[in-house]
Amino acid sequence: MKNTIKIHRVIKGYSQEQLANAVQVSRQTINALEAAKYVPSTVLALKLSKVLEKNIEELFQLEDTD
């Protein structure tokens, strides 16, 4: 699953640590998400959507291999 979390995080001016704190996960989780090494739970995806003020579809895109 591709995502645009890093792009939207940078636009908002958040560090990985700040975004992690806002959605109550570790900085390592944000790093893994941005590297597409981790697929978030529905709850985490919704929290990211709310904090970054983007629709889920703007943050996450299915790939043909998903």
Protein Blocks (a to p, Z undefined) as FASTA:
>chain_A
ZZfklmmmmmnopafklmmmmnopafklmmmmmnopaccdfklmmmmmmmnopafklmpc
cdfkZZ
